């Protein structure tokens, strides 16, 4: 059966060990995690976890059900086939020699990124966008030489009804 | 009035109706024990913490009330893990209280410190580390609530020593509400009506019940449903006793060591109504062809059980008993179908299968057949004993030859398959039901995994009866080696065993032995009539195997029959 990418978001009690329950569930049952992000919401004591996973439809069904079964998980939603916005962020440290500094800045401009650190031989670029945008940017920066990269997992929210 | 954590713990245990605790003291729980002995809660001192958990498990399975155990930190806590995993796999309600080092030492690798909530996270329904005495009452109440509701399971509460000693008022509401935990009890009526529609159309239906029936006290409704619709019944190992083993509609157990007719009926039915089961691989054999001609209805309280292993035509999430009671009402309401007439051909076919292969063995005059021992035990206890088992051949023969008429009568580690379960579970069952005859059917291998609990039975005056089917082998593995590994008996021969009769005597129990078939009844009679804990050592046929057998991964209709 075909495995598709799914963005699963959930609200959980913000208690010690909750993340470990969620991640342990994925590990123990052989579900895959492509990326993970977690932070508090505006409601006190409630956090949001967003997990990107690759799975076929019956496995996705199991993932959702198993997550719902965890006592500390309040609500689970698969945002894959619904109208949702999705973002991730990366910090990219790219080599900057005198002959490609201008080119890098042009790319930064086109992609509406930001330079957040600059030195004689490098830029650190901050970029936010969906996965496609980040991949495209990285492929353009790759020839310049990427020294280091830090990427967040995806986060997503369902759009409100218009 | 301010109370210590230990006093609050006792207050909540009393509030929850706890009358018995199985445990083993230690430094981290010494304050809790100091309070425990001031209450009227009975404490049963085990010899190993694994025994405490299995005993609490046996208590829960026999009584339907949550089992409770209390152990110390570190090794006390890690020793409970097998018992917790056993209860988790079989959905047994249980609260395990572990001591922990004082909060300021947590994470410092203190003496007898272990991260038991971390270790047991995948094998508990939920667990807690209580960091403040103000949370203790709430956590304990939630633990009992979670353990018993929805699909039951073990809940562990880890209590640091300083929390047990800290003082606060007993606070909070005994009524528990957890917003993120609301199990579905009430089944969807539309789905149930569809089920009734399928029942009215089916020509070759089979009812397949599991442990969920026993956990939800649904046996009565289940039996009524089967009789009302004249539908033949099989159950998993965990469901034995949910339907009377003496009823003509009874097919016997399904699965790897199920009866010929149960497996054939499942393979050939056109409607399989599965209730309170989870389609374990020991039941289904080759999953792609399981009940290949049937529409499958699956009723279970746990949504994750549904469509986990098999695809189903009609899923119903809800409590088994409520679903069955509503189904019974719907069928009665919708008027009379002559199910007798409709299913006549199907029931005749099943009768033919029954005649083709009976559960049988050939008891000669020299060597005792293990099946014969169970047969005699069934006869002499009039089928009324609570039977616990160890794991392996002893377990399968007990399931095949002791015909259980009622629920909570057959207590066996089905999911995890834990050797060493039977003896402590029997002790727990005896504590719950002191007036019942409780018999552990054991092998000579598995009995030795928790044999130390003999001392518990004797000290606590819980006279359980242990039937050892002694063949000098780890019999089930030997059987696999015989059938699938060209009789290479790799490390399954146990040619040195203790003298179980002397061992029993050394523990202060009664030891009896039978080596010939004509001694079996007399030994059983003496052992069952005794008011002491008894080991009955039956020296049986060394290389007897359990049949029928479905080889792992084969279709369940492809059985080895001899």
Contacts between the chains, C-beta under 8 A, distances in Angstrom:
chain1	res1	chain2	res2	distance
A	13	B	180	6.8
A	16	B	129	7.5
A	17	B	117	6.5
A	17	B	118	7.6
A	17	B	121	7.3
A	17	B	129	7.6
A	20	B	118	7.2
A	20	B	121	6.6
A	21	B	121	6.0
A	24	B	121	5.5
A	24	B	122	5.8
A	25	B	122	7.9
A	28	B	122	5.0
A	58	B	307	6.5
A	61	B	307	6.4
A	62	B	304	6.6
A	62	B	307	8.0
A	62	B	308	6.1
A	65	B	303	4.9
A	65	B	304	4.4
A	66	B	304	5.4
A	68	B	303	7.3
A	69	B	302	7.3
A	69	B	303	7.6
A	69	B	304	5.6
A	71	B	125	7.6
A	71	B	126	4.5
A	71	B	146	6.4
A	71	B	178	6.8
A	71	B	180	6.4
A	71	B	181	5.0
A	72	B	180	6.4
A	73	B	180	6.1
A	74	B	179	6.8
A	74	B	180	4.2
A	75	B	180	7.9
